[in-house]
Amino acid sequence: MKKLYFSILLAVVTLQLAAQTKLTVAVAANMQYTMQELKAEFNKTDKTTIDVVVGASGKLTQQIQHGAPFDIFISADKEYPQKLADNHLTLEPPKVYAQGLLVLWSVKPAIQPAKDLKLLLGSTIKSIAIANPQTAPYGSAAEFILKKYALYDKVSAKLVTGESISQTSQFIATQNADIGFTAKSVVISTEMKGKGKWVELNASDYPPIEQSAVLLKHAKQSNEAAARKFYNFLYSTKAKAIYNKFGYIVK
């Protein structure tokens, strides 16, 4: 009987420990593929379970403000994490981990993306995918560059809006859009590499996409030590090498 009791007790303790080493991380859609490699690298030395919730940075921010149980937020910009910090929902100020780059991408054989964007005016381009500028920083950057080139009003009727850069990329990859703006990290990922043609747009033509992460207050309710360990890993030499691999600028 005692043996059975201790076996049950051991099982309960094991389950409790497992629960204590589980984190939920909110991740901007442009970081979806990069995050897979970050997790794999981290789990080589730490077996903490990391559940990932992917979405547009603005949408994830709204969810956190409404009590979503996320421990870390990896955003596609600086503004959304800072907004959470200003609302006292973080354990410390956000920090920039990388700078993202915008590309123009098409998988249609007859379309050759170009930096000057003039092809967007042509009759062969009937639909242009763009992430929602209101919630997705890469969408905001795309809108900015279209306006800078005085093209926005001329092509606005062609725009197809995705809720996140992930959905926007799917529009392009499945040819539901003729061409579109997405993150460089998407087109050079293993999942998308070699599909269609893309061109990296001049980074000087849109505001820098400086991407921040932040440790959220909810981490205190799950496992703050584990959350801090993974959060610190995001700024490590190994993590920076992964960001570089996916086309981010790391300072």
C-alpha positions in Angstrom: 0.0 0.0 0.0 2.8 2.4 0.9 4.6 1.6 -2.4 1.4 2.5 -4.3 1.0 5.7 -2.3 4.6 6.8 -3.0 4.2 5.9 -6.7 1.1 8.1 -6.9 2.9 10.9 -5.0 5.9 10.7 -7.4 3.6 10.9 -10.4 1.8 13.9 -9.0 5.1 15.7 -8.3 6.4 14.8 -11.7 3.2 16.3 -13.3 3.6 19.4 -11.2 7.2 19.9 -12.3 6.2 19.4 -15.9 3.6 22.1 -15.5 6.1 24.4 -13.9 8.4 24.1 -16.9 5.9 25.0 -19.6 5.9 28.5 -21.2 3.6 30.2 -23.6 5.2 32.6 -25.9 3.3 35.1 -28.2 5.2 35.4 -31.4 4.8 37.9 -34.3 4.0 36.1 -37.5 7.3 37.1 -39.3 9.1 35.2 -36.6 7.1 32.0 -37.0 9.9 30.0 -38.8 12.7 31.6 -36.9 11.0 30.6 -33.7 11.1 26.9 -34.6 14.9 27.0 -34.8 15.2 29.1 -31.6 13.1 26.5 -29.7 15.2 23.7 -31.1 18.4 25.3 -30.1 17.2 26.2 -26.6 15.9 22.7 -26.0 19.3 21.2 -26.7 20.2 22.2 -23.1 16.8 23.0 -21.5 13.8 20.8 -21.9 11.2 23.4 -21.0 8.1 23.1 -23.1 7.5 26.2 -25.1 4.0 26.6 -26.6 3.9 29.2 -29.4 1.0 31.4 -30.3 1.5 33.2 -33.7 -0.3 36.3 -34.8 -0.1 39.9 -35.8 1.8 42.0 -33.2 -1.2 44.3 -32.7 -3.7 41.4 -32.2 -1.4 39.7 -29.8 -1.0 43.0 -27.8 -4.8 43.2 -27.6 -5.0 39.6 -26.3 -2.4 40.3 -23.6 -4.2 43.5 -22.5 -7.3 41.3 -22.1 -5.6 38.8 -19.9 -4.2 36.2 -22.4 -1.8 33.9 -20.4 1.4 34.6 -22.3 4.8 34.6 -20.5 6.9 36.3 -23.2 5.9 38.5 -26.2 8.2 38.5 -29.3 6.9 41.4 -31.4 7.6 42.7 -34.9 8.2 46.2 -33.6 9.1 48.3 -30.6 5.8 50.1 -30.1 3.5 47.3 -29.1 5.8 45.9 -26.3 6.4 49.4 -25.1 2.6 49.9 -24.9 2.4 46.9 -22.7 5.2 48.2 -20.5 3.4 51.5 -20.2 0.3 49.7 -19.0 2.3 47.8 -16.4 1.9 44.4 -17.9 5.6 43.6 -18.1 8.3 42.7 -15.6 10.9 44.9 -17.2 11.3 47.3 -20.3 11.3 45.6 -23.7 14.5 45.2 -25.6 15.3 45.1 -29.4 16.5 41.7 -30.5 16.7 42.2 -34.3 15.7 44.5 -37.2 13.5 43.0 -39.9 13.6 43.6 -43.7 10.8 43.9 -46.2 10.6 42.1 -49.5 8.4 42.0 -52.6 7.5 38.4 -53.5 5.7 36.6 -56.2 5.4 32.9 -57.1 3.9 33.5 -60.5 6.4 32.6 -63.2 5.7 35.6 -65.4 6.2 38.2 -62.7 9.6 39.6 -61.7 9.5 41.7 -58.6 11.6 45.0 -58.8 12.7 47.5 -56.2 11.2 50.5 -58.0 7.7 48.9 -57.6 6.5 50.2 -61.0 5.3 46.8 -62.1 2.5 47.1 -59.5 0.9 49.6 -61.9 0.8 47.1 -64.8 -2.3 45.3 -66.0 -0.7 41.9 -65.2 -0.8 42.7 -61.5 -4.4 42.4 -60.4 -3.9 41.7 -56.7 -1.2 42.8 -54.2 -1.0 41.2 -50.8 -0.2 43.4 -47.8 -0.5 42.7 -44.0 -3.0 44.9 -42.1 -1.1 48.1 -41.5 -3.2 48.7 -38.3 -2.0 45.5 -36.5 1.1 44.2 -38.5 4.3 46.3 -38.5 5.4 44.8 -41.9 2.1 45.9 -43.3 2.7 49.4 -42.0 6.1 49.4 -43.6 4.6 48.3 -46.9 2.0 51.0 -46.8 4.7 53.5 -46.0 6.8 52.6 -49.0 3.8 52.6 -51.4 3.0 56.1 -50.2 6.6 57.2 -50.5 6.7 56.1 -54.1 3.3 57.8 -54.7 1.7 54.5 -55.6 -0.7 53.9 -52.8 -3.7 55.7 -54.2 -3.0 54.2 -57.7 -2.9 50.5 -56.5 -5.2 50.7 -53.4 -8.0 48.9 -55.3 -5.6 45.9 -55.9 -4.6 45.5 -52.3 -5.6 42.2 -50.5 -5.2 42.5 -46.8 -4.0 39.7 -44.6 -4.5 39.7 -40.8 -0.8 38.9 -40.3 2.3 38.5 -42.3 1.7 34.8 -42.1 -1.7 35.0 -43.8 -0.3 37.6 -46.3 2.5 35.2 -47.2 0.0 32.4 -47.7 -2.0 34.6 -50.2 1.3 35.0 -52.2 2.5 31.4 -51.9 -0.9 30.0 -53.0 -1.2 32.6 -55.8 -4.4 34.0 -54.3 -2.4 37.3 -54.8 -0.2 38.0 -57.8 2.5 39.6 -55.7 2.9 41.0 -52.2 5.0 42.4 -49.4 6.3 40.1 -46.8 9.2 39.6 -44.4 12.6 38.4 -45.7 12.6 35.8 -42.9 9.6 34.2 -44.6 11.0 33.8 -48.1 14.4 32.4 -47.0 12.8 29.9 -44.6 13.1 26.2 -45.3 9.4 26.1 -45.9 9.3 28.8 -48.5 12.9 28.9 -49.9 13.0 28.5 -53.7 9.4 29.3 -54.2 9.0 32.1 -56.8 11.1 35.3 -57.0 11.6 38.1 -54.5 13.5 41.3 -54.2 14.7 42.9 -50.9 13.4 46.5 -50.8 15.7 49.4 -49.8 15.6 49.6 -46.0 16.1 53.3 -46.3 12.6 53.6 -48.0 10.7 52.7 -44.8 11.1 53.2 -41.1 13.4 50.6 -39.5 11.5 47.5 -38.4 13.1 47.2 -35.0 11.7 44.2 -33.3 11.5 43.9 -29.5 10.7 41.2 -27.0 9.4 41.6 -23.5 9.0 39.5 -20.4 5.3 39.6 -19.3 3.9 39.7 -15.8 2.0 36.4 -16.3 5.4 34.7 -16.1 5.2 35.1 -12.3 2.2 32.8 -12.4 3.8 30.1 -14.4 7.5 29.9 -14.0 9.4 33.2 -13.9 12.9 31.5 -13.7 12.2 29.4 -16.8 10.7 32.4 -18.6 13.7 34.6 -17.8 16.1 31.9 -19.0 14.4 31.7 -22.4 14.0 35.4 -22.6 17.7 35.9 -22.0 18.4 33.2 -24.6 16.7 35.4 -27.2 19.7 37.9 -26.8 22.4 35.2 -26.8 25.1 34.7 -29.4 23.4 31.5 -30.5 20.1 33.3 -31.0 21.7 36.1 -32.9 23.2 33.5 -35.3 19.7 32.2 -36.0 18.4 35.8 -36.6 21.2 36.3 -39.1 20.4 33.1 -40.9 16.8 34.3 -41.4 17.9 37.6 -42.9 17.5 39.9 -39.9 19.9 42.6 -39.0 21.5 42.1 -35.6 23.4 44.8 -33.8 
